[in-house]
Amino acid sequence: MMAMTQSSMRLLTLLSLLQAEPYRSGSDLAERLQVSRRTVRNDIDRLRECGYAIDGVRGSDGGYRLGSGGTAVPPLVLDDDEAIAVAIGLHAGVNCIIGGMEEVSLQALSKLERMLPARVRRHVRNLGHFVVPMPTDNAQPVPIVDPSLLTLLAGSCERHELLRFHYRDGAPVPAVVSARQRSGARTVRRATPLPPTQRFEVEPYLLVNRSHRWYLLAFDPSGGDWRIFLVHGIEPCTPPAGRRFSPRPLPAADVHEYVGRRLPGSAWKVQATATVEAPAETVRPMIASAEGRVEPAGADRCTVVLGGETPAAIAGVLARLDADFLVEDSPEMARYLAGVAKRFRRGSAVPMAEVRPSEPGARAART
């Protein structure tokens, strides 16, 4: 019994070693497992019999690497932090917008908890008890996406295969950047409105998840346009895949921001443009792509375009920047900030006249 236990433990250790590096030499494995190279070969054969794909690499010091196409999923060996990170992801899956993932995530989380040491299990269970997901602020119901559809789309992106489908959820969002826009103008050329149902054959590039919705960024060769499609509106044709295509450069370096600019859902209820007295590279990390975008306006200043459900949401972002700013185009936002400034003055124990410019409270919005 002891020998069987040691042999099983050695197999698990062997798997963990193969997972940790893309390649392990036979001598390295033998040294780490404290066995002969012949025993390593026998253990590799046992793992293969269990359905694990392990490739042998020939050479003066031959070795092994985990392959693909096996019939079994190798067990993962995780440290404490990795296990907690996986648990966080599974908890997110319980509140998922991908159809069927809630039950699967719960099953996987249950398996993970049973296998964890007590010290880690306590941390993982705390996630379930004390982390509360917030519902989306959007009044529209969040569409549930079939995971097999996401898999199909991701596969087409990876293989650079033309994708054929019917689009049944309204027209795709034009994602065209005209020559005027590239030169700095704000005019975006709008594509001709499409009927509710239309067949497309496009070059798929990326899947983007934004505000609890999935989008496909694709190039439409027939129209010569980059387009953005709601994934839940895609109904693949049979067969869905077409011939291969040569990938072209993406329309922007920051695809998430690029897509966010062109979505109908990004037409915020309240929007404002402000000049911020700070470099763009300093401000950009402090503004999420769902909150707005940042554009350079010189070496020491930038322009921010912000949006949200309420003026308070935009005010919170501006306050977070900790820099002087000037609202350029929104009288509504300017009035709101003026009202906030009055409330802060009334709530301050120190009269504004006594606050020196070098003190933290001296920075106020110029509206």
N, C-alpha and C positions, 0 to 999 in steps of 0.2 A: 504493500500500500504506500509506504514511504517513497519507494522508487518511482511509483506511478505518479505520485504527487509532484516529485521533483522533476519528472519528465514533462508533466503538464505545465509546471511553472516555467521550465526552460523554453517550451514552445511559445508561451506568451511573451517571455522576455525577448526571444528571437524576433517575434513579430514587431515588438516595440522598437527594437534596434533597426529593423528594416524600414519602419515608418519614419524614424528620426532623420535618416539620410537617404538621398536618392540612390546611393550605391554603397554596398559594404563588401569588402574583400573577405574571402573565406578565412584567411588567417586572423583578420580583425575580429570576426565573429567568434572564432574558436577561442581567442584570447579573452574576449569579454565574457563568454559563457563558461570559460574554464573547462573546455572539453576539446577533444581532438577534431581535426577537420573532417574526418570520416563521420563523426557523430553529427557535425553540422550538416553534412550532405544528407544523412538519414533523416534529420529533423526537417530539412527543407522538403524532402520527399513526402513526409507525413503531412506537412501543411498543404502541399499540392493535392494529396489525396482527400483532404478536407474541403477542397474547392478553392483554395487561394492561388491566385496567379502570381508566380514568382519566376522571374527570368534569370537564367544563368548567364554570366558574362565570362567569356573565355579570355585567356591571357596568362602571362607568367605568374600572376597572382590573381587568379580568377575569383569572381565573387557573385553577388546576387543583388537583385533589386525587385521591389514589388512591381508587378505588371498590371495589366488591365484585362478584362474579359473573364475573370474568375467567376465561379458560381456562388461565392460567399463574400460577404462584406467583412474585411478584417476588423477585429476589435481595435478601438483606439485607446491608447494609454495617455491619460491626461493628468497634469499636475493640478494643484488646488485652484489656481487662478484660471486655468483653462476650463476646468469643470464648471466654475461659476459663470464664466463667459458663455459657455454652451447653454447653461440653464437660463441665463437672461434671454438668449435668442429663442429658446423654446417657450418661455413665458410670453414673449412677444407673439409667437406663433399661435398661442391660444386665443389671442385677439386679432387674428389674421384676416386679411381681405382676400386670401387665396382659398378658393372653395375646397373643403375637406381637410384643411391643414389644422383646424382646431383639435379634432379628435386625435390625429396622428401626433401632434405636438404633445398632447397630454400623455399619450402612451409612451412616447420617448422620454418625457420628463419623469414619468413614474419609474421607468427602467433605470434611468440615471440616478435617481434618488436612492433606489434599493442597493445600488452598487457602491455608493459613496461612503467613505469613512464618516463617523459621527460628527467630527469637527466641521467637515465640509457640508454634510447633509443639513446641518442646522442653518448655515448661511443660505443654502439654496432654498430651503423651506421658508425662510424669512422673506425671500423675494415674493413668494406667493401670497403671504399674509399681509405684507406691508407695502407692496407696490401696487398702486391703483392706476390702470390705464385711463386716460382722459378720452372721452368721445370727441369725434371731429366737430369743429365749430360750424361746418358746412351744413346747411339745412337739408341739402339734397342727400338721399340715401347713398351710401358707398357701395359701388358695384362689386360683386364677388367675381373673382377671376378663376377660371378652371386652371389648375396647375399644369395639366397636360398641354394646354394652349401656350402657357409661358415656356414650357420645355421645348415645344415645337419651334416657337419664335427664337428662343435662345440658340437652338441648334442651327437654324437657318442663318442667324447672325454669324455663328462660329464658322460654318462651312462656306459662307459667302454664296448662298443659293438664293436665286430669285424666289420671292414668296408670292403666291397667288391666293387671293381671298376676296370675299364679299364684305363690304363695310356697311353695317346696318344701324349705326348709331349716329346719324348725322354726318356732315362733311368733316374730313380731317382738317386739322388746323394748318393753315399755310405756314411754312417755316422758311420762307424765301427771304434772303438778304439781297436787296437790290444794290446796284452800283452806288446809288445815292446814299443808302444807309452805310455802306462800307466806308464812304468818304466822310461820314459824320452826320449826315442828315438823318432825321428821325422818321422819315416816311417809309413805311413798309408796304411793298406791293402785295395786294391781296389776290389770292387765286379766285377763279370763277367759282361761285357757289355750286356745290355738287348736289345731286338728288339724294334722298335718304338711303338708297341702296345702289351701290355701284361696285363693279369688279375692278380690282387693282392687281397689277404685277409690279412689285417694287423690290428695290435692293434694301434688305433690312440691315441695320447697323447696331442699334442699341435699344435696350429696354430701360426705361426711366420710371422710377417710383416717386411720385410727388403728391403730397397732400392726400395720401391714402388711395391713390389711383395709379394704374399702370398705363404707360404710354410707349408706343413703338416709334422710334426715330428711323425714318427710311427715306431713300431717294426714289422719286418717281421718274423713271426714264421717259415715259410718254409726255410728261409735262415739263421735264427738266427742272423740277422743284424738289427741295427738301420738304418732307411732310411729317406731321406728327399725328399718329392715330391712337385713339383710345383702344386699349387692348380688348376690353369687354365688348367692343363693337365689331371685332374681327371674327368672321366665320371662314375658316380655311376652305379652299377648294379641294377637289380630289383629282389628282394628287396635289398637295400644297406646294411642293418644292419644284423649282424649275432648274434651268441650267445655271452653271456657276457664273459669277461676275467678278471682275477685277475691282477690289475696293478702292474707293476714292477718298480723299482727305475729308475729315469731318468738318462741318460748317463752323465750328468754334472749338476753342481749347476747353472751355468750361461748358460742357454739354448740358449739365443740370441747369445752369443759369440761362443758357440759350433756349432750352425747352420752356423754362418757366416764363420767359418773356412773351412767348407766343401762344400760351394756353388761354382759352376763354375763361377758365377758372381763376386766372391770375389777374382778371379785371377786378381789382379790389373795390370794396365799397368806398374806401377813402384812400386817396393817393396824394403824395406830395413830393416835390423835388426840392432839395436843399443843397446849398454849398457849405461844405464842412472844412474848417481850417485845420486840416490834418492830411497827410499823404494818403493816397489810395491804398498803398500796401499796409498801412497801419489800420485803416478803417475796415478794409474788406474782411478780415477774419472775425470781426465783431458783428457782422450782419449775415444772417442765414439767407440762403438763396430764396426761401419762401417769403422773406420779409422785404426783399428788394435787391437792388444791384448797385454797384459802385463803379464810377468811371473817373479816371484821372482828370484833373483840371489844372495841372501845373505841378511843380515839384513839391509844394507844401500844402496843397488843397485838393479837394475832390468833389465830385457831384454825386449825390445819392438819390436814387429814386425809390421811395418807400411806399408800402401799401399795407392795408389791414382792414379789419372789420370796423374799427372805431378810431377816432383821432388819438385816443389814449394809447392804442397799440403803437402808433407811429411815434408819439411823444416818448414812450418807453425806450424805443430804439435810439432816438436822438440823445436821450439822457445817458444811455449806456456808452455812447461814444466819448464822453468826457472831453469835448472840444467845442469851440465856438461854431455856430452855424447860422445860416440865414435861409429861411424858407422863401423860395422863389416864386411859386406859382399857385399857392393854395390859400386864398383868404380865409377859408374855413379853418385850416390848420393854424394859420397865424392867430386868429381870434382865440382858438382853443389854448394855444401856448400862452397867450397873454393872460387868459383867465387862470391857468395853472401858475404862472409867475406871481400873480396877485395872491393866490392861496398860499404859496410858499412864503411870500413876504409876511403875510399875517401869521403864519405858523412859526416863523423864525423868532427865536428869543433875542437875536441881535439885530438891531435896525440895519437896513441895507446900507445906509450912509457910513456906518462904522466898519463895513467889511472892506478890507484892502484888496486890490486887484490880485495880489499874490496868493490870497487865501482860496481854499477850494470852493467856497460858496460864491466866489465872484463871477464865475462863468455863467452867463445867462443867455438865453436864446434871444437873438436879435430878430424881432419880428416886425 
